[in-house]
Amino acid sequence: MPTKGKHPQPDQGTDPFEEKLQRLKEAFNTGKTKMAKFRAEQLESLGQFLQDNSKQLHDALDGDLGKSAFESDMSEIILCQNEVDLALKNLQTWMKDESVSTNFLTKFSSAFIRKEPFGLVLIIAPWNYPLNLMIMPLVGAIAAGNCVVLKPSEMSKNTEKVLAELLPQYLDQSCFAVVLGGPEETGQLLKHKFDYIFFTGSPRVGKIVMAAAAKHLTPITLELGGKNPCYVDDNCDPQTVANRVAWFRYFNAGQTCVAPDYVLCSQEMQERLVPALQNAITRFYGD
């Protein structure tokens, strides 16, 4: 566990993750995570974690990002709970085999698609939505029947602490683990072979994660930041556009990967849009 805001440095020549990862792999090989009952139970427990610890999560998100309880609910907690509810509602359907048509060579056989979990999944979350972008992919990983290693952002220390101390109390600890650390520890973690990696963060770190995954031919999802244009057609109402752009540009203090970065429009629209944006920003946020 972190001490005085710092993460313990791994001892030279030792691997702090090897034993834990081996335990998770062995748990997956038992087949327990493939059972519908197990998946549903873990999803229900995850939802219970969100409900039981809303106060702690509000306080953590306020401490890390200055979020109000309303914004924490709207941008993080409620979205996570909705994802849990969606997975529970559709779990049986998602797990069913899909019948497919046969061809000439398989005419006298039956054909179907059966979905199998990858195995041991690593989820690395960023600091700007430290709960949302950890729990949302976790829901999918649980619903698909995987074991999971969760790596919260060390930059969101309060949320990291809540996830590390409380979340394991709700999930099967033989199948799910939270690991802590900064860039050095994450680099050591990425030396291990995972069956799938889900990373959200910057393109710079995304390249590092992708290179590590490539060494093991590990499939990976990269959700990276970038520059987002907003195209405004001449037929749009400038004040409606301005309201929407101003609201989402500053939502979460502007720290959203899909927030509009710049506007593309005609000269005529620009002359109408700039005053509308000034009006919207003043109304929303003051002079």
N, C-alpha and C positions, 0 to 999 in steps of 0.2 A: 504494500500500500504506500501511496505517496507520503512523504514526511516534509513538513514545513514548506509545502508548495513545490517540492522537487521530487522527481521520480528516482528511485534507487537505481544506481548503475549496475548492469550485470557484471558479475565477476568474470575476470579473464579466463577463458578456457571453459566456461560453463554455458549452458543453454537454458535460460529460465522458462522456455516454452515447450521444450521437447516432451517432457513427461505429461504435461497437460494435453498437448495435441495428440499424443499416442492414446491417452485415455479416451478422448473424443472419437478417434478413429475406431477404436475397439468397440465403443458403444454403438457407432453406426453399423458396424459389421454384425451386431446381434440382430439387426432388422427391426428393433423396437420403434424407431422413428418412422417407419413405413406404415405403421398401423394407423387407421383413420381415428381410432379412439385416442391414441397418444397425441396425434396432431391437434385434435380438437381440444383436448385437455390443456395442452401447452398454450394454445391460442386464448382459451378462456382465462388461463392464469395471467397471460400477458395483459389482457384487458383489465383484469383485477388489479394488476400492478399500477396501471394508469389511474384507476379510480381511487385506490387506497392512498396513493402518494401524490395526489394533485397539489396539495399544499407544498410538499417538499420540491416538486417539480417547478411550481410557480416561483418559489424562492430561489431555486437554482438558476432558472432562466433569467430572473431579474438580476441576480448577482453576476451572471456571465455577460448578459446582453442588455440589461436595463429594460427588459420587456415587462409591460403591465400584465396582470393576470388575464385580461381580456385578449390581448394580443398573443399571449402564450397559448391560450385555449384555441384561438382561431387559427394560428399558424403551426401549431405543434400538437397539442394534446388531443383535440377533437379529431384532427385528421388521422392521427394514429389509431384512435378508438374506432373511427369509421372503417379504417383498413382492416382492423381485427374483425369487426362485425361482418364486413363483406366476405372475408375469407371463411368465417364460420358458416355463413349462409350458403356459400358455393362450394365448400370443401368436397362434399360427396360427388357433386357433378364434375369438378376438376379431376377427381381421382379415377373416374370411370374410364374403362377402356373405350377407345373410339373405333367403331367398325369402319373398315375401308373396303372398297370394291377389289375384287381379284382380277387378274389378267389371264391370258391364255395359259401361262406356265403354272399359275396357282389356282386354276379354275376349280379344282376338286379339293381345295383347302379353304380354311377360314383365314381371314386376315384382319388384324386389328393393331392399333397403336396403344402401347402401354407406357405411361409416363413414369420414369424412374428418377429418384433424387440423385443429385450429383455426388453427395457424400459430405465432406467437410468443407464448409463455406466460411470464408473470411469477409467480414463487413467492416470497412474503415469509414468512419463518419467525419464530417467537417465540423467547424466551430460555429457556423452561422445559423444552422438549424440543428443543434446538437442532439435533440431528442427525435424530431421528425425523421431526419435522414439516417438515424440508427434504427428506429423501430419499424419504419415502413418496409425497408428491405428484409428486416428480420421476420416480419409477418409472412412475406412470400417464401422465405427460406423454410420456416416452420411448416407452412401449408404444403410445401413440396416434399417434406420428409427428410430434411437435412439436419446434420449437426452443425453448430455455428460457433465461431469465435467472433466476438464483438470487440472492436477497437475504437473507443470514443476518442474525440479530439482532446489532446492535452491542453489546448488553449481554452476550452470551456470547462474549467476545473470544477465548478460547482455541479454542473450536470454530470460530468464524468464521475464525480464522487457518488452521486445518487445512483447512477447506473451500476457502478461497481459494488456498492454496498447493499442495495435493495433489490435490484432485478434478479440476482441469482437466488433469492429467497422464493421466487415465484416459478422459476423454471427448473427442469430436471438438470441438475448440475453435472450429471454424467454425459449430457449431450450438448450443453450450452455453457460458454465461459466468457467472462469479460476480462480482457487484458489491458494493462495500462502502460504508458510510456510515451516518450517523445520520439523524435526522428531516429535516434540510434536504436531504440528498442523496436521500432516499427521495421527498420531495415533488417534487424536480426529475425524478426517474425517472418518477413517476406522471403527469407532464405528457405523456409520450409515449403513443402509441396502441399498445396491445397487443391481441392477439386473444383472450386469456383471462387472468384474474388469479386466483390462489389465495392467499388471505390467512388466516393464523391469528394471532389476537391479541385485543386488547381491543375491546369495543364502541365505545369512543371513537375509536380509530384506524380501526376498521372503517368508521365513518361517513365518515372522510376518504378512505379507499381507494375506497369505493363511490361517493362523489361524483366522484372523479377518473375512475372507470370510466364513470360515466354520461355524461360529456362526450363520450365516443367510442362510446357504446352497447356497451361491452365487456362480455361475459358474465363473471360473477364467482362464485367460491365464497368465502363468509365463514365461517370456523370460529371462533366467538367464545366468550368466557367468559360465565359467568352463575351464578346461584344454583341449586343442585341439591337438591331435596327428596328425602328417602328415606322412603317410606311403609312402615310396619311394621304388618302385620295382626295381630290378636289371636291368630291360630292359629300364628304363627311362634315358633320357639324363640328366646328372647331372647339366649342366649349365642352361638348361631350368627350371629344378626344383629349382635351387638356385635363379634364377631371380624371380620366382614367390613367393617363400617363403620369400625372403628378402624384396620384395616389400610389401607384405601384412602384414608381421610381424611388419613393422614399419609404415604402413599406419595409419593415425590418431594418430601418436605418439605411436602406439602400443595399443591404447585403443579401441580395437574392440573385442567383445565377441567371435568371431569365428576366430581370428588371430591364426596362428599356434604357439603352445607353445614348442613343441619338435618334433623331427624327429625319426621315427622308420625305420631302414634300416639294411641291412647286413653289415658285417665288410668291405667287398669289396666295397660296394657302399659308405660307410662312407669315405673311403680313397680317393674317387673321388669327393664326395660331399663337404667336408669341404673346400678344396681349391676353389671350384666353389662358395661357399657361401662367402668366403673372397673376392673373385674377385667381386661378385655382390654388396656386401655392400660397398666396396671401390668405385666402379663405381657410385653407386646411391647416396652415402652420404659422400664420402671423407674419408681420413685417420683418 
